[in-house]
Amino acid sequence: MSRKKKKVTAIFFLKQAIGCMTSISLLILLFGIVPSGCSSSGSDEFGISNNNGELVIGLTDAESNFVAYDVDVVSLTLTKQNGEVVNTLPVMTRVDFAQYVEMTEFLTAATIPAGRYIQATIEMDYTDASIQVQRPDGTAVQVDPDNIKDEFGSTITRLSTTVHLQGRNALTIAPGIPAHLTLDFDLSASNHVDLTDADSPVLSVKPTLMADVNAENPKIHRLRGPLKEINPADGTFSLIIRPFIHTISGGDERFGTLNVVTNASTFYDINGEMHQGDSGLAELELQQVLTAVIVIGDLNIVTRQFEASQVYAGSSVPGGTLDVITGNVIRRSGDLFTVRGATLIRASGSIVFKDEVDVQLDQLERDTTVSRQLSTDLFDSQDISVGQRVMVFGELNDNETRLNAAHVRMLLTTIKGNLKFTESGTVIVDLNAIDGRKIELFDFAGTGAISDANPADYEVDVAGLNTGELDAATPLKFRGFVAPFGHAADVGDFEARTLIDVSNTKGLMIATWNPASPDAIVNITESNFTLNLDGIGLFHHLNRAGVVADLTEMDDPPIIATQNDSSGVFQIVKGESRQVFFTFDGFVAELAQRLDAGAGVTSIISRGIFNDTIAIFSADLVIIALK
């Protein structure tokens, strides 16, 4: 299975554990999660623990310019108010955060003591990191581990990042009270790439971790692991969690288990056969225990259930009898196309990253079969066009440069661009990226029957989506499928399933000053202050759903303001001291006093909504570090 990127998401649920028997725990009622560890201390007459809760962790990330960001996650700890530290990760885990732009993957389920937790910390080891970034021309280049630095220029080996859980993000774990914590490791906000030497980039890392408690995560979730049990009567089944690159077979339950809820709309791809609803669940029931399964779905916070929209099992899961690559088609000629950014999983189980792999269709006197996410319809190889994200099953040649395809699964593809104009059921955008890859990489020759797709006037079919409030030049993000190769002129270039107005998306702003600047923040009032970008350091960016803006290139310096209700979490950090405010006016009053006393600003991290017209950033979180 391909290693996964990332924004880091953690989901915590409480559980009542029955000694080492977890079958009637609260977690099963909520999410059907059974942890591998358990404790019998503090149990009542039924053997139910009174002092433990259940923690379920998933990892995710925001879109970035990284092709691969492969590091070892050494530990993920929670710190209680009394200082007790709880490690929630059973073993060190290799994670490619760059693979987690559009989804969250479940990582582990663990039993933790009840109590109030005030911070979460992730420790990462960069010693053997495999990090690839895009050059200006879009090609990938490896970052030498010796060129991975902290913000002060020292080479990184291990690095920790912490998020404090206070105010609306307070996390209390208590028997019978479920909790949900989302941790977000933002690669764009946390990393600065110097490509002065395009063949030897220098990476500076200042890790930024965000948190939300009891807030729904809009991303889809992915669960992988061997099948444990199926209950067709209630439409559920359970998997043993096996995250990222851990071998998907075997019954090791150190990462816990998770219950999955299905319905009549759930799509199934089992051993290459498509099903939907009850017929798919019946086919899954025929599979052996510990069969490899991948589930994509939604975490329903209201019902406390993981609801499956797609289920893949058996030979339809990467890591079986065939080699598998995943990436985007960048060019096609006849029955040969090229996949860029290919994550390669060999039938032997090894995983590598290849910047380009050629795919040969319809070989060995047989037609390549083709399927599409969220569909049981039949497709053929002509449906695979430039830009489409694909997962290809087949046999690789010895030097891993060409794969003879047996089956191609077309995956949901993400495109970004600026709106030019709208017409009936269609929007025209100036396309600038496909699944995070620069548009200059894609050769659209042959994509149209009369005229090829033009990225400067890319036609997106938005039938059924609301486009009435969109203005020209609005940055937009779509998820859907590319039109068939050689498509007719009246078809359009892309079929959109979802549309996001990025300008209205909550963003993360980060700026640093080195040396510390006493003038970094000016014009302080009870409701806002202005950033002075003179002497700005390496970090000076705003990231909104993968669209990154350089603060130094804006017409006016950004103003950070309170939201309408003036509430949020506002922190002033100096050394080991951290002062927390829940109203903006008290925060800025203390800030002004400290700056007047001679303190200098080293960094500011803020989360909120940015108004491009008036350059005001309405924030619900501001963290200012002083020296």
C-alpha positions as CSV (number, residue, x, y, z in Angstrom):
1,M,0.0,0.0,0.0
2,S,1.3,3.4,-0.8
3,R,2.7,5.5,2.0
4,K,0.7,8.5,3.0
5,K,1.1,12.2,3.4
6,K,0.1,14.6,5.1
7,K,-1.9,17.5,7.4
8,V,-1.9,15.4,10.7
9,T,-5.4,14.5,12.1
10,A,-6.0,12.7,15.4
11,I,-9.4,11.5,16.6
12,F,-9.9,10.6,20.2
13,F,-12.8,8.6,21.6
14,L,-13.4,7.4,25.1
15,K,-13.9,3.8,25.9
16,Q,-14.8,1.7,28.8
17,A,-12.6,-1.4,28.6
18,I,-13.6,-4.8,30.0
19,G,-10.2,-6.0,31.3
20,C,-8.6,-7.4,28.2
21,M,-12.1,-8.1,26.7
22,T,-13.2,-5.1,24.7
23,S,-16.4,-6.4,23.0
24,I,-18.9,-4.2,24.9
25,S,-16.9,-1.1,25.2
26,L,-18.2,2.4,24.6
27,L,-15.8,2.5,21.7
28,I,-17.7,-0.3,20.0
29,L,-20.9,1.6,20.5
30,L,-19.3,4.7,19.0
31,F,-16.9,3.5,16.4
32,G,-16.5,-0.2,17.0
33,I,-12.8,0.4,17.9
34,V,-11.1,-2.3,19.9
35,P,-7.6,-1.5,21.2
36,S,-4.8,-4.0,21.5
37,G,-3.9,-2.9,25.1
38,C,-6.1,-2.8,28.1
39,S,-6.0,-2.3,31.9
40,S,-7.9,-3.9,34.7
41,S,-7.1,-1.4,37.3
42,G,-10.0,0.6,38.8
43,S,-12.7,-1.8,37.4
44,D,-16.2,-2.1,38.7
45,E,-18.2,-5.3,39.3
46,F,-18.6,-5.8,35.6
47,G,-14.9,-5.5,35.0
48,I,-15.3,-2.1,33.2
49,S,-12.4,0.3,33.7
50,N,-13.3,3.6,35.4
51,N,-10.1,5.4,34.6
52,N,-9.3,4.7,31.0
53,G,-10.4,6.2,27.7
54,E,-9.9,5.4,24.0
55,L,-7.7,7.4,21.7
56,V,-8.0,6.9,17.9
57,I,-5.5,8.8,15.8
58,G,-5.6,9.6,12.1
59,L,-3.0,11.6,10.1
60,T,-3.6,14.2,7.4
61,D,-2.0,17.2,5.9
62,A,-2.6,20.3,3.8
63,E,-1.6,20.5,0.1
64,S,2.0,21.5,-0.5
65,N,4.8,21.7,-3.1
66,F,6.3,18.5,-1.9
67,V,6.3,15.4,-4.1
68,A,7.4,13.2,-1.2
69,Y,7.9,13.9,2.5
70,D,8.9,10.6,4.0
71,V,10.0,10.7,7.7
72,D,9.9,8.4,10.7
73,V,7.2,9.4,13.3
74,V,9.0,8.3,16.5
75,S,6.2,9.1,19.0
76,L,2.9,10.9,19.4
77,T,2.3,11.9,23.0
78,L,-0.3,13.6,25.1
79,T,0.5,15.6,28.2
80,K,-2.0,15.8,31.1
81,Q,-2.6,18.8,33.2
82,N,-0.7,17.1,36.0
83,G,2.4,16.6,33.8
84,E,1.9,12.9,33.0
85,V,2.9,12.1,29.5
86,V,1.1,9.3,27.5
87,N,2.7,7.8,24.4
88,T,-0.1,6.8,22.0
89,L,1.9,5.3,19.1
90,P,2.7,1.6,19.6
91,V,5.8,1.5,17.3
92,M,7.8,4.0,15.3
93,T,6.0,4.5,11.9
94,R,7.3,5.6,8.5
95,V,4.9,8.3,7.0
96,D,5.0,10.1,3.7
97,F,3.0,13.2,4.6
98,A,2.9,14.4,1.0
99,Q,0.4,11.7,0.2
100,Y,-2.3,13.0,2.5
101,V,-3.7,16.1,0.7
102,E,-7.3,15.0,0.3
103,M,-7.7,12.4,3.0
104,T,-7.1,11.4,6.6
105,E,-5.8,7.9,7.4
106,F,-6.5,6.1,10.6
107,L,-3.2,5.4,12.4
108,T,-3.9,3.7,15.7
109,A,-6.3,3.0,18.6
110,A,-4.9,3.1,22.1
111,T,-6.2,3.0,25.7
112,I,-5.2,6.1,27.7
113,P,-5.9,7.3,31.2
114,A,-8.8,9.7,31.8
115,G,-8.0,13.3,32.6
116,R,-7.6,16.7,31.1
117,Y,-4.9,16.9,28.4
118,I,-3.2,20.2,27.7
119,Q,-0.9,19.5,24.8
120,A,-0.1,17.0,22.0
121,T,3.4,16.4,20.7
122,I,4.8,14.7,17.6
123,E,8.4,13.7,17.4
124,M,9.9,13.0,13.9
125,D,13.3,11.6,12.9
126,Y,14.8,13.1,9.8
127,T,18.0,11.0,9.8
128,D,16.8,8.8,6.9
129,A,14.2,11.2,5.5
130,S,13.3,10.9,1.8
131,I,12.0,14.3,0.8
132,Q,11.5,15.4,-2.8
133,V,10.4,18.9,-3.9
134,Q,9.4,20.3,-7.3
135,R,11.9,22.4,-9.2
136,P,10.5,25.5,-11.1
137,D,9.9,23.3,-14.1
138,G,7.9,20.8,-12.1
139,T,10.4,18.0,-12.0
140,A,11.2,16.3,-8.7
141,V,14.6,16.6,-6.9
142,Q,15.7,14.8,-3.8
143,V,16.7,16.9,-0.7
144,D,20.0,15.6,0.8
145,P,19.5,14.9,4.5
146,D,22.5,17.1,5.3
147,N,20.5,20.0,3.7
148,I,17.5,19.6,6.0
149,K,17.9,22.5,8.5
150,D,16.1,24.1,11.3
151,E,15.2,27.8,11.0
152,F,18.6,28.8,12.4
153,G,20.6,26.7,9.9
154,S,21.5,23.7,12.0
155,T,21.1,20.2,10.5
156,I,18.1,18.4,11.8
157,T,18.1,14.8,13.2
158,R,15.1,14.6,15.4
159,L,12.5,17.4,15.7
160,S,9.4,17.8,17.9
161,T,6.3,20.0,17.4
162,T,3.7,20.7,20.0
163,V,0.1,22.1,20.0
164,H,-1.5,23.3,23.2
165,L,-5.1,22.3,23.9
166,Q,-6.8,25.2,25.6
167,G,-10.0,27.3,25.3
168,R,-12.4,25.9,22.7
169,N,-9.7,23.3,22.0
170,A,-9.6,22.0,25.6
171,L,-9.5,18.1,25.6
172,T,-11.0,16.2,28.5
173,I,-10.9,12.4,28.5
174,A,-13.5,10.9,30.9
175,P,-15.4,7.7,31.0
176,G,-18.6,8.0,29.0
177,I,-17.7,11.3,27.3
178,P,-16.4,10.9,23.7
179,A,-13.9,13.4,22.4
180,H,-12.5,14.2,19.0
181,L,-9.1,15.9,18.4
182,T,-7.9,16.9,15.0
183,L,-4.1,17.5,14.6
184,D,-2.9,19.2,11.4
185,F,0.7,19.2,10.4
186,D,0.9,21.7,7.6
187,L,3.8,21.1,5.2
188,S,3.5,24.4,3.4
189,A,3.5,26.4,6.6
190,S,6.2,24.3,8.2
191,N,8.8,24.2,5.5
192,H,10.8,26.7,3.3
193,V,12.6,25.4,0.2
194,D,15.6,27.3,-1.2
195,L,16.1,26.3,-4.8
196,T,18.9,28.7,-5.6
197,D,20.8,25.5,-6.6
198,A,18.0,23.6,-8.4
199,D,19.9,20.3,-8.1
200,S,20.7,20.7,-4.4
201,P,17.8,22.3,-2.6
202,V,18.0,23.4,1.0
203,L,15.0,22.7,3.3
204,S,14.4,24.8,6.4
205,V,11.8,23.3,8.8
206,K,9.8,25.2,11.5
207,P,7.1,22.7,12.3
208,T,3.6,24.0,12.7
209,L,0.9,21.9,14.3
210,M,-2.8,22.9,14.6
211,A,-5.6,21.4,16.6
212,D,-9.4,21.3,16.7
213,V,-11.4,19.5,19.4
214,N,-14.9,18.1,18.6
215,A,-14.9,19.6,15.1
216,E,-15.9,17.7,12.0
217,N,-13.1,17.1,9.6
218,P,-14.4,17.6,6.0
219,K,-11.8,15.3,4.5
220,I,-12.6,11.7,3.6
221,H,-11.0,9.1,5.8
222,R,-9.1,6.0,4.7
223,L,-8.7,2.7,6.7
224,R,-6.6,-0.2,5.6
225,G,-5.9,-3.6,7.1
226,P,-6.9,-7.2,7.2
227,L,-10.6,-8.2,7.5
228,K,-11.4,-9.3,11.1
229,E,-15.2,-9.9,11.2
230,I,-18.3,-9.2,9.1
231,N,-21.9,-8.8,10.3
232,P,-24.2,-8.7,7.3
233,A,-27.3,-8.5,9.4
234,D,-26.5,-5.0,10.6
235,G,-24.4,-4.0,7.5
236,T,-21.1,-3.7,9.3
237,F,-17.6,-5.3,9.3
238,S,-14.4,-4.7,11.2
239,L,-10.8,-4.3,10.2
240,I,-7.6,-4.6,12.1
241,I,-5.9,-1.2,11.6
242,R,-2.7,-1.4,9.6
243,P,-1.6,2.1,8.7
244,F,0.7,3.4,5.9
245,I,3.4,1.0,4.8
246,H,2.9,-1.6,7.5
247,T,2.3,-5.1,6.0
248,I,-1.5,-5.4,5.5
249,S,-1.6,-9.1,6.3
250,G,-1.5,-10.9,9.6
251,G,-3.6,-10.6,12.8
252,D,-1.3,-8.2,14.9
253,E,-3.7,-5.8,16.6
254,R,-1.2,-3.4,18.2
255,F,-2.8,-0.6,16.1
256,G,-6.3,-1.6,17.2
257,T,-9.5,-2.4,15.2
258,L,-12.2,-0.2,13.7
259,N,-15.8,-1.0,12.9
260,V,-17.2,0.1,9.5
261,V,-20.8,0.9,8.6
262,T,-22.1,0.3,5.1
263,N,-25.3,1.2,3.2
264,A,-27.1,0.7,-0.1
265,S,-24.8,3.4,-1.7
266,T,-21.5,1.8,-0.8
267,F,-19.3,0.8,-3.8
268,Y,-17.2,-2.4,-3.7
269,D,-14.3,-3.5,-5.8
270,I,-13.5,-7.1,-4.7
271,N,-10.9,-9.1,-6.7
272,G,-11.6,-6.9,-9.7
273,E,-15.4,-7.3,-9.6
274,M,-17.7,-4.3,-9.0
275,H,-20.6,-4.3,-6.7
276,Q,-22.9,-1.9,-4.8
277,G,-24.9,-2.2,-1.6
278,D,-26.0,-5.6,-0.3
279,S,-24.4,-7.6,-3.1
280,G,-21.0,-6.1,-2.3
281,L,-21.4,-6.9,1.4
282,A,-22.4,-10.4,0.5
283,E,-19.3,-10.8,-1.7
284,L,-17.1,-9.4,1.1
285,E,-18.6,-12.0,3.4
286,L,-17.2,-14.8,1.2
287,Q,-13.7,-13.5,1.7
288,Q,-11.4,-15.2,4.2
289,V,-10.5,-13.6,7.5
290,L,-7.4,-11.4,7.2
291,T,-8.1,-10.6,3.5
292,A,-6.6,-7.3,2.7
293,V,-9.1,-4.5,2.7
294,I,-9.1,-0.7,2.1
295,V,-12.1,1.5,3.0
296,I,-12.7,5.1,2.0
297,G,-15.5,6.9,3.8
298,D,-16.6,9.6,6.1
299,L,-16.3,10.0,9.9
300,N,-19.8,10.9,11.1
301,I,-19.3,12.8,14.3
302,V,-23.0,13.0,15.0
303,T,-23.7,9.3,14.9
304,R,-20.1,8.3,16.0
305,Q,-19.7,6.0,13.0
306,F,-17.2,5.4,10.2
307,E,-19.4,5.2,7.1
308,A,-18.0,3.5,4.0
309,S,-18.4,5.0,0.6
310,Q,-15.9,2.7,-1.1
311,V,-14.5,-0.8,-0.2
312,Y,-11.6,-2.5,-1.9
313,A,-10.6,-6.1,-1.1
314,G,-8.5,-9.0,-2.2
315,S,-6.5,-8.5,-5.4
316,S,-8.1,-5.0,-5.8
317,V,-5.8,-3.8,-2.9
318,P,-2.2,-2.8,-3.8
319,G,0.4,-5.2,-2.4
320,G,-1.1,-8.4,-3.9
321,T,0.1,-10.5,-6.9
322,L,0.7,-7.5,-9.2
323,D,2.9,-4.4,-9.2
324,V,0.9,-1.1,-8.6
325,I,1.7,2.5,-9.4
326,T,-0.3,5.6,-8.4
327,G,0.1,9.0,-10.0
328,N,-1.2,11.4,-12.7
329,V,-1.1,10.9,-16.5
330,I,1.1,13.7,-17.9
331,R,1.0,12.6,-21.6
332,R,-0.5,10.0,-23.8
333,S,0.1,8.7,-27.3
334,G,-2.0,5.8,-28.5
335,D,-1.9,3.0,-26.0
336,L,1.1,4.4,-24.1
337,F,0.8,7.0,-21.3
338,T,3.2,8.3,-18.7
339,V,2.5,8.6,-15.0
340,R,4.2,11.4,-13.1
341,G,4.7,11.3,-9.3
342,A,4.3,7.5,-9.2
343,T,4.2,5.7,-5.9
344,L,5.3,2.2,-6.8
345,I,4.3,-0.8,-4.7
346,R,6.0,-4.0,-5.9
347,A,4.3,-7.4,-5.7
348,S,7.2,-8.3,-3.4
349,G,5.9,-5.7,-0.9
350,S,8.7,-3.1,-1.4
351,I,7.7,0.6,-1.9
352,V,9.6,3.2,-3.9
353,F,9.0,6.5,-5.5
354,K,9.5,7.0,-9.2
355,D,9.1,10.4,-10.8
356,E,8.0,8.9,-14.1
357,V,6.7,5.5,-15.2
358,D,5.4,4.6,-18.7
359,V,2.2,2.5,-18.8
360,Q,1.4,0.2,-21.8
361,L,-2.3,-0.6,-22.3
362,D,-3.9,-3.5,-24.1
363,Q,-0.9,-5.9,-24.2
364,L,-0.5,-9.7,-24.4
365,E,-3.6,-10.1,-26.6
366,R,-5.9,-8.9,-23.8
367,D,-7.6,-5.6,-23.1
368,T,-6.7,-3.6,-20.0
369,T,-9.8,-3.4,-17.8
370,V,-10.7,0.0,-16.5
371,S,-12.8,1.1,-13.5
372,R,-13.6,4.4,-11.8
373,Q,-14.0,5.4,-8.2
374,L,-17.6,5.8,-7.0
375,S,-19.0,3.8,-10.0
376,T,-20.0,0.3,-11.1
377,D,-20.2,1.3,-14.8
378,L,-17.9,-0.2,-17.4
379,F,-15.1,1.9,-18.8
380,D,-12.3,1.4,-21.4
381,S,-8.8,2.5,-21.9
382,Q,-10.0,5.5,-24.1
383,D,-11.4,7.0,-20.9
384,I,-7.9,7.6,-19.5
385,S,-6.7,11.1,-20.4
386,V,-4.1,13.6,-19.5
387,G,-4.3,14.9,-16.0
388,Q,-6.3,11.9,-14.7
389,R,-5.1,10.4,-11.4
390,V,-4.8,6.6,-11.7
391,M,-3.9,3.5,-9.9
392,V,-2.5,0.9,-12.3
393,F,-2.1,-2.8,-11.6
394,G,0.3,-4.8,-13.8
395,E,3.8,-6.1,-14.4
396,L,6.9,-3.8,-14.3
397,N,10.0,-4.3,-16.4
398,D,13.3,-5.0,-14.7
399,N,14.4,-1.3,-14.5
400,E,11.0,-0.2,-13.2
401,T,10.4,2.3,-16.1
402,R,7.5,0.6,-17.9
403,L,4.4,-1.3,-16.6
404,N,2.2,-3.5,-18.7
405,A,-1.3,-2.7,-17.4
406,A,-3.8,-5.4,-16.5
407,H,-6.2,-3.0,-14.8
408,V,-6.5,0.8,-14.4
409,R,-8.6,2.4,-11.6
410,M,-9.3,6.1,-12.3
411,L,-9.2,8.0,-9.1
412,L,-10.8,11.3,-8.0
413,T,-8.5,14.1,-9.3
414,T,-8.0,17.5,-7.8
415,I,-7.5,20.6,-10.1
416,K,-6.9,24.2,-9.1
417,G,-7.3,27.4,-11.1
418,N,-8.6,30.9,-11.2
419,L,-12.1,31.5,-12.6
420,K,-12.3,33.4,-15.9
421,F,-16.1,33.2,-16.6
422,T,-19.1,31.0,-16.3
423,E,-21.7,29.8,-18.8
424,S,-24.6,27.3,-18.6
425,G,-23.4,24.4,-16.6
426,T,-19.7,25.2,-17.3
427,V,-17.0,27.3,-15.7
428,I,-13.8,28.3,-17.6
429,V,-10.7,28.5,-15.4
430,D,-7.1,29.3,-15.9
431,L,-5.7,26.0,-14.7
432,N,-2.5,26.1,-12.6
433,A,-2.1,22.7,-10.9
434,I,-3.4,19.1,-11.1
435,D,-3.0,17.2,-7.8
436,G,-0.4,19.7,-6.7
437,R,1.8,19.2,-9.9
438,K,2.6,22.3,-12.0
439,I,0.5,22.6,-15.1
440,E,3.6,22.9,-17.3
441,L,4.3,19.2,-16.8
442,F,1.2,18.2,-18.7
443,D,1.1,17.7,-22.5
444,F,-2.5,17.9,-23.6
445,A,-1.9,16.8,-27.2
446,G,-4.6,14.4,-28.4
447,T,-7.0,15.2,-25.5
448,G,-9.7,16.6,-27.8
449,A,-11.3,15.4,-31.1
450,I,-11.3,18.8,-32.7
451,S,-9.1,21.0,-30.4
452,D,-7.1,19.8,-27.4
453,A,-7.8,20.9,-23.8
454,N,-6.3,24.3,-23.2
455,P,-5.1,24.8,-19.5
456,A,-5.5,28.6,-20.0
457,D,-9.2,28.1,-20.9
458,Y,-10.0,24.8,-19.1
459,E,-13.7,23.8,-19.4
460,V,-15.1,22.3,-16.2
461,D,-18.5,20.7,-16.2
462,V,-20.2,21.9,-12.9
463,A,-23.7,20.7,-13.5
464,G,-25.5,20.6,-10.1
465,L,-22.9,22.7,-8.3
466,N,-23.6,26.2,-7.1
467,T,-21.5,28.8,-9.0
468,G,-23.9,31.8,-8.7
469,E,-21.8,33.7,-6.2
470,L,-18.4,33.3,-7.9
471,D,-16.5,36.4,-9.2
472,A,-13.9,36.5,-11.9
473,A,-10.4,35.6,-10.8
474,T,-11.7,33.7,-7.8
475,P,-9.3,30.8,-6.9
476,L,-11.2,27.5,-7.2
477,K,-10.5,23.9,-6.4
478,F,-12.4,21.0,-8.0
479,R,-12.5,17.3,-7.4
480,G,-13.7,15.0,-10.1
481,F,-12.6,13.2,-13.3
482,V,-10.9,14.2,-16.5
483,A,-12.9,13.8,-19.7
484,P,-12.0,10.8,-22.0
485,F,-9.0,11.0,-24.2
486,G,-9.9,12.6,-27.6
487,H,-13.2,13.8,-26.2
488,A,-15.8,15.6,-28.3
489,A,-15.9,19.4,-28.2
490,D,-19.2,19.6,-26.4
491,V,-18.1,17.3,-23.5
492,G,-15.9,19.7,-21.6
493,D,-12.4,18.9,-20.2
494,F,-13.3,17.9,-16.6
495,E,-16.4,16.6,-14.8
496,A,-16.5,18.2,-11.3
497,R,-18.0,16.4,-8.3
498,T,-17.1,19.1,-5.8
499,L,-16.2,22.8,-5.9
500,I,-14.3,24.8,-3.3
501,D,-14.0,28.6,-3.3
502,V,-10.5,28.7,-1.9
503,S,-10.7,32.4,-1.0
504,N,-13.3,31.6,1.6
505,T,-11.4,28.7,3.0
506,K,-9.7,28.9,6.4
507,G,-6.0,29.5,6.0
508,L,-2.8,29.3,8.0
509,M,-0.5,32.3,8.1
510,I,3.1,32.1,9.3
511,A,5.8,34.8,9.5
512,T,9.2,34.7,11.2
513,W,11.8,37.4,12.0
514,N,15.5,36.6,12.5
515,P,16.8,38.4,14.4
516,A,13.8,39.2,16.6
517,S,12.1,42.5,15.6
518,P,10.6,44.9,18.1
519,D,8.8,46.6,15.1
520,A,7.2,43.5,13.6
521,I,3.8,44.4,14.9
522,V,2.5,47.9,14.5
523,N,-0.8,49.9,14.8
524,I,-2.1,47.9,17.7
525,T,-5.8,48.5,18.5
526,E,-8.4,46.6,20.6
527,S,-9.5,44.7,17.5
528,N,-6.5,44.4,15.2
529,F,-2.8,45.0,14.5
530,T,-0.7,45.2,11.3
531,L,2.4,43.1,10.4
532,N,5.5,45.1,9.5
533,L,7.4,42.8,7.0
534,D,10.6,44.8,7.2
535,G,13.3,42.3,8.2
536,I,11.1,39.3,7.6
537,G,12.8,35.9,7.8
538,L,12.4,32.7,5.8
539,F,8.7,32.2,6.5
540,H,6.2,34.7,5.2
541,H,3.3,32.8,3.6
542,L,-0.5,32.3,3.7
543,N,-1.7,28.8,2.8
544,R,-5.4,28.3,1.9
545,A,-6.2,24.7,0.8
546,G,-2.9,24.4,-0.9
547,V,-3.0,27.8,-2.6
548,V,0.1,29.6,-1.1
549,A,0.4,33.4,-1.1
550,D,3.6,35.3,-0.4
551,L,2.9,38.0,2.2
552,T,5.8,40.1,0.8
553,E,4.1,40.3,-2.6
554,M,0.8,41.6,-1.4
555,D,-0.2,45.2,-2.2
556,D,-0.7,46.0,1.5
557,P,0.8,44.5,4.6
558,P,-1.7,42.0,6.2
559,I,-3.8,43.1,9.2
560,I,-4.7,40.5,11.8
561,A,-8.0,41.1,13.4
562,T,-10.4,39.5,15.8
563,Q,-13.5,37.7,14.4
564,N,-16.9,39.1,15.0
565,D,-17.4,37.6,18.5
566,S,-13.8,38.5,19.5
567,S,-13.3,35.0,20.8
568,G,-10.6,32.5,20.0
569,V,-7.3,31.3,21.4
570,F,-4.5,33.9,21.6
571,Q,-1.1,33.1,23.0
572,I,2.1,35.0,23.8
573,V,5.1,32.7,24.1
574,K,8.5,33.6,25.6
575,G,11.0,30.9,26.3
576,E,9.1,28.2,28.4
577,S,6.4,30.7,29.4
578,R,3.1,30.7,27.6
579,Q,0.3,33.2,28.4
580,V,-3.1,32.3,27.0
581,F,-6.1,34.6,26.3
582,F,-9.6,33.8,25.1
583,T,-10.5,37.4,24.1
584,F,-8.6,39.5,21.6
585,D,-8.6,42.8,23.5
586,G,-6.8,41.4,26.6
587,F,-4.3,39.6,24.3
588,V,-3.3,42.8,22.4
589,A,-3.2,44.9,25.6
590,E,-0.6,42.5,27.0
591,L,1.2,42.3,23.7
592,A,1.5,46.1,23.4
593,Q,2.9,46.3,26.9
594,R,5.6,43.7,26.2
595,L,6.6,45.3,23.0
596,D,6.8,48.7,24.7
597,A,9.1,47.1,27.3
598,G,11.5,46.1,24.5
599,A,10.5,42.6,23.6
600,G,11.1,41.5,20.0
601,V,8.9,39.2,17.8
602,T,10.5,36.0,16.4
603,S,7.4,34.5,14.8
604,I,3.6,34.6,14.4
605,I,1.3,31.8,13.5
606,S,-2.4,32.6,12.8
607,R,-5.4,30.7,11.5
608,G,-8.5,32.3,10.0
609,I,-10.2,33.8,6.9
610,F,-8.3,36.2,4.7
611,N,-10.1,39.0,2.8
612,D,-7.9,39.6,-0.3
613,T,-9.6,42.9,-1.1
614,I,-8.8,44.7,2.2
615,A,-5.9,42.5,3.3
616,I,-7.6,41.7,6.7
617,F,-7.0,38.2,8.3
618,S,-9.9,37.4,10.7
619,A,-8.3,35.0,13.1
620,D,-9.6,32.5,15.7
621,L,-6.0,31.5,16.7
622,V,-2.9,33.7,17.0
623,I,0.4,32.5,18.5
624,I,3.2,35.1,18.9
625,A,6.7,34.2,20.0
626,L,8.8,36.9,21.7
627,K,12.4,37.2,22.6
